[in-house]
Amino acid sequence: MGTEETKDNAVTTTEEEKTVKEETASSEAVETVKEENAAPEKEPVAPEKTESAKEEPKDGTEENVGAGIELLNEGEKSEEKKKRRKYAVMLAKEHEDGRITTHHIGPALVEFISIVIGIIFLIFICLLIYDSIVIKNLKTDLIKEIAANNELTDRNESLSVENDTLSSKVAVLSETVSKKAATETAITTEETENAIPKGFPLSGGTSTMESAMDGDNPMIKFSASTGINIVSSGTGTVIAVEDDIDYGNRIIIDHGNGYRSIYRNAGKVLVKTGESIGKGYILFAIDDSNTAIGYQIMLNDEYIDPMDVIEING
């Protein structure tokens, strides 16, 4: 193994010496050409020389120039050879017994490894650039998402406040509606109750009453003292003011729920047809000339006994 290393070193030394000699020879040739080309410019031309004498130096100069150019070309070729040099890698390993083993990696493999390393380095740089761009974009997106999340949080809080406000308003409105509905129900109930002719048809003073029949129709006869008023027994509308054969005048009130009340008296009529009246409205005023009163009730166009409806203590 030692002999192989010595041979390699010797070959390498011989090639290097040959290269140095070629470079030296090339340099000397170039210098010679330069000096010979410069010499004719410095020396004056003698007028006595003949044409043949003039031509001789010219021929020698051309030969020298050609040799110099050839040496120059060889020097350029040597430079190209230097540029074309390729490198190999030798790996040496020393064993425990003192032996040294070497492994050579050829120029082609070295060049391939260099290209692979370059490609890997380029890929690594590209990955770094790509990662930086991706991270920047992710950061931008994250900032946007945080801003959007904050905006949604603020909006949610605002909507929550609005919802609480609306809930309070709805509660108040619901309570108001409930009260209104209860009031309307009470009013409706009261109106319905007031529309039933169950009130006592006389107000003030003293009077007597008895059940009677007007043909086949039941009625109540009253005998009232002066100062008593005949009043409506329920709310309704006056649908008729007409003459009555037995009592002089007759007023009919429609209560709107199938009930009609009839008031018969000889006194002056104090209402007119089409007038809407409330419960207890004065229809006649009693004096000495009209103390007799006839009172009847109809339900769905049929006469019924007023005693079944009337509230004696009303």
HELIX and SHEET records of a PDB file:
HELIX    1   1 GLY A    2  LYS A   42  1                                  41    
HELIX    2   2 GLU A   51  LYS A   83  1                                  33    
HELIX    3   3 PRO A  107  ALA A  195  1                                  89    
HELIX    4   4 PRO A  306  ASP A  308  5                                   3    
SHEET    1   A 2 VAL A  89  GLU A  94  0                                        
SHEET    2   A 2 ILE A 100  ILE A 105 -1                                        
SHEET    1   B 3 LEU A 202  SER A 203  0                                        
SHEET    2   B 3 ASN A 229  VAL A 231 -1                                        
SHEET    3   B 3 ILE A 282  ALA A 285 -1                                        
SHEET    1   C 7 SER A 207  ASP A 214  0                                        
SHEET    2   C 7 ASN A 217  ALA A 224 -1                                        
SHEET    3   C 7 ALA A 292  LEU A 299 -1                                        
SHEET    4   C 7 TYR A 259  ASN A 265 -1                                        
SHEET    5   C 7 GLY A 248  ASP A 254 -1                                        
SHEET    6   C 7 GLY A 236  ASP A 244 -1                                        
SHEET    7   C 7 SER A 276  ILE A 277 -1                                        
SHEET    1   D 4 SER A 207  ASP A 214  0                                        
SHEET    2   D 4 ASN A 217  ALA A 224 -1                                        
SHEET    3   D 4 ALA A 292  LEU A 299 -1                                        
SHEET    4   D 4 GLU A 302  ILE A 304 -1                                        
END                                                                             
